[in-house]
Amino acid sequence: MTIPVSVIMSAITAVLKYRGRVDTILSLNETTKGLPFRLPPAPKREDRSQFLRQMWVFFESPTGLAILHSRDRVTDFADVKAAVTNDLNPPAAKLNRCYTLYFEAADIPATLLASEGAGPGDLRALASSGPNTEMRLAYYVVESQRLSRNPVFARLALATVDTALEFLGENASSFIANPKTRVLVESVISEFAVKQDFDDFSIRTIYQSLLGSALFAALDNPDSLPNEAALKALFGALNDVRAAGRAEAGDAAGDKARADEFFARLITAEGFKDLTSSLFRQVASDPSFLSSDKAAKDVITATLNAFADGFPEILDGDKTAIFGVIEAGLAAGAQNVEGVLKGRIGDRPLITAVATAVAGSIGERAAANEFFRELGTGRIFAGIYQVALGAVASNPRALASTTALPPFATDLVTNLAQVLSDTPLKESFERETLRDIVSQSLVVLSDHPDLVARNNRFAATVVSAAFEAAGQAVGDGLQRDDVIAITDAALKSATNNLALVEMDERFRSVLVTVGGALGAEGVRPLLTRAGRKEALTASIRAVAANPAVWAGFDEADILQPLTVGIIDGLISDPTKLLSGPAMVEALRKSLTAVARRGGVLLAGDAVGHDELKNLLTLSLAAAEAEVGTSIDGENLPDFLERIILSYLAAPFTLAEGGSETFDSFIRGVIAQLDPAGADLP
């Protein structure tokens, strides 16, 4: 007979409240049979019928029903009720057993029975508040441990109490009493105890491991506990996974044991705690997820079953990776319930289909790529999966089909594997730091699903360019977070400007060239570590402003000398105003201005990189005389931008020491710096 969860919780509450006192009483009354309480003499058998109604009411209360379960008298009472309801004589033996238990358990004022070896005063002190019904219930449950046959009900209640005390300590009672947290324990009991065979030897260990992990997650997320629907999604899925594993094992005891062993390792892995915590946080931030607990359960079940026997060799059975995949999938599903969480490819959930496609592709790539295999930990696998899932969800018509998904996953994994294998960062960072950079960069890449869906090879190229450009500055102090920020800036620019995609490999070439130029010896004193990062991200924005022209510079083989010429001109600054933020802004404005007038440079007639370097050098020398009059650190970048734009609009010969023409040119540009001056030429 199924035990109501409310009845189990009554017993758990009672034991948590009174266990210490009951243990002491039992230890002082080892030779006493039955309850160690002095009760009024029980009515004789012929007088008992007048108590039938009181007994009926008592045993239908949560506490009375719990006591029936603790003494395995549920069937007796059910048969007595059935007979009375049908105007039949109840079975005498069963009726008497019910009466006996009722008179023993009813809330009748009494004193503690003194036993040999303990003084009456000592024992009475242990029960100074009187042995009420709740305390007697605790007694029945705790005493059951000492009986030859311990009912399932008592074993389940005690297993829950032991786990709660282990993880919650003195806070266990308040945790169970709080309706918000009590639902967590109720859900584990309902989905993974009541529906299981608790007589099965392994189930208690599995149940306690599962409950312990859930309690740990609750302690870790005290403000993010979900309600029953979300918990059912997780625990119900785990229930289904274990049931499926044991069903496949058939009648073979050894196979069932191995299935249980796999499941036990699954729920005790650190990743399970992370998954449970993530689920709590996800539901707390998006309540709409609660209406889709069945879909979430189907996703979790399908994903766990898919990986149970065929987990990618690259991960060497890393259970954390399974939970990382599920966590990423549920997070994406919560943001798009209809499209992602409820989406399907063939007969499988979309989330699971993408996971297995990516897993297969990662396994294939790892077999041929040693460095990628070494990096292929659970976090990186989950990151690549998250990138793929976002792309598929953003373009379901093109990608979410049984024919389109496998090649897309293969291309994406192949391109990312190439990026990771070729990155110069592997020469600059320890392996664990590199894993962290890669993992965080994949998270950033997953924030740009449209770019990945349109052209995942170019998306990988952008990441590669950011890594290579940043790698050249690592020796000067660039750190993990700087690399990720540069990657983010590059991806944002590519996502917001479709023309960058047309640059293809030339985008990488431009970014790497700029990064190398910024590493020049003369630049280092002018930029801090943070300044180097800002200079690279500013350069990315400048390229994104006019990508076709920058691609032209690269194609014409003037990219590198042009970039170096601009930077050499800037670092000649005698005003000493171009450093830190001012240098970053001057670089961005100069690169943007050069691209805006890039046609003149590409024509190759009158102006080249030497002229630009000379122009900036002469202009900064002229600006030195204007410092304190019309030039300061705030408007110097604007001055240089106007210099480049004006000069390229109407080039003229630059004399070594200047000329009347150049002096007139400078005066005209300075005049435009007035707040009320003309617009940019």
Steps between C-alpha positions, in 0.01 A plus 500: 500500500632846404596712798375862479788747503320711763499200735873443450566867567301477827731225616811688390388812684432301817833317493697821441324658797525214746771263382750595768253440781370176348853362457571573864173343616567188295850469639362520857223250432672223309324234706156659478266368235269742326475869560693616806206711612258418783151509342159434656407131475361418156125419493412133499418350162124497566509874586702613197220547247403834650840636386454404135415853379788661693739240363372559146549878526845459655636264235373720217699798630850551353665401828274199557551379143876540545485282812306236306776497237774490766352179646394358161130501596366691197344190345340396831331836540389510134333158538326611821367814330380304199308253720335771711408702188327192353321412829714193549682378808865611483765223513546447874879468498550808284251703704674411825842589357364841398344558843821401674705743290244776549494475879878488505543799267209728596581833663416401861670684784752271666832492676815334381531143620806460721710197420767322691828689490356849476335711762142616449612859530758463221252342265225747576742781423548355152130533429426812700266633233304176491502229234264660248387329180779652291761374744348153493515504119872582523537213745336250264721603208827503695414178683439327167875497441526249786229270370569187299279632220542867429206632290574689175328806645739517796809436285403780263430745782825418679705519178358847438564613856858370497575680173336824613698499824824427313459794261294744705599425859301698753313674217336177382175554692453858380581391142223237510258741670548772236245444217742643243779255579283209615382455139854399402496200735142415404595497131793264552283269709214508250706452185774276628381309804125447492518393134794265561535167678655609826557136593761497223836502679663769283216750502568639848858593408388655171212684666721647770763607244234668289340675797840608630595659169165679488543632854853615418365694201230652723760618751702646213199688358285607796321771301439297183296197601252397231154362557378146455466507120868558431606248760275240341674563169840414646417224746238344276755480217754334727233254611430412137870462419559252783185308415608478136847380596364227724243396240777454245689288751210251504505241775877477533594617848852595390371716215252675731780567746716652224208717385454623856874559536501722190203692632655540846818644345287731289315665788800523731718673239580862573325596178166384633516753781585768245209394280255508790625842604471625143144369475409684820647825368348459155150448634538787744591735216239371252175370655361414154724197513271352766221444252724271297620250758396204283701630205798563728467150645493349150814694407694395809393138466583481130841663545604282792387187319681608184829533686462209742670251267656714228678791667776651280839344566652848498343566839603170653160457663503845664155522660544874548476534123159331494364745752669792326317405183165467678556827685579685178202340327254586776631858517443540126167323530380729776569799276312342209254243633311439176794512259770327704361318802205352312674484162563160344711354222340177387399305808745670737497830689695770316727548801596132508544471122743793495690360799556159344593650161761725662627214718554278197681776312721579798593134530601487133705819518675391818614180337697702244602801710710443810492855631123521462468166674703628795276805528181297458378514855138511604488880517627542145268233367207674670617833356514373142160339551357830625635679191344238270167496680467878482578499129250223425231673704560830321458345158278193543381480139851470368668295772244316715449194283630145504701567182635851568602460865786245471702688234447830680627349827797345321597828331467697821709258706762470223539876472521555874744212541724663239484833682597343831781296348656795316463765770826660616347529847603141570860621511419776749263348758499195722268227376236559770494875432470431129206267565335778696559755222361262240199415716414865566553590135251232398248654739559834327464333158168347606372855553522550120285215364403682180864536396569131570187392314586714194865405476651294778836491319525879509387503863792268574728729298398798715586308818831395344581860405425624850715226655793572267484877539479469877771234507759747375442718804488228765872536560436861603247404765175440312293259712215250475217753535663729242503221242131432562413872475683528166321190373166646606571829324597320179188283502271795572649690208460203268142440611399864457669549161431239235766656276768366733401149394605592146851570630533134593868425578595861436325598825743277682791647308398858587445431867826307538692776322358767730572284802859454391549871439370578847772277638772727362759610753408867475132433578547302820587794728186683384245224571427301814378142480142627504598763242636231267170315524303821436722584203430162342124527555506858364684375192232235448232772504700702249526204263128428537424857392629435147593131451518507119777763506702307759467187287631711210801611705581138572453395140726783380772398750503843664322396821806436710708807400192721517414386854859527617531846339193628688620362833856626450361843423288496819784392729717789374272727704709781660194633687511192731120511499452174307511226759239279662140581394612792278730267302221242463257764371761652268572156354131424443428837339812483283423148375138596433602815311751310286231248403248775424741651249646160408439543128783754482745256658386212283551712187870506585575823317597777740450370855653194665582382849816716519295812428252408776776446752661832403160674513433382857855579612489855366147559628588390854806728496272788396249404769771529768510876442121516545484312833337728753356720226282284279624141555463273803487126567124492447488652150836378368345173359235713321777726364686200354181358348430833324862520386479163324155563349592850375835393360365194316215714359760730337857359522802728458875456527631487854834678542747361752486798731155620410392778265267795470246265341525260793479781757183631332363143496562463876335835578192394304467171689550669839224744412265207456567388860286787628178350647302713251731416210422327176409137461767245415611530135 
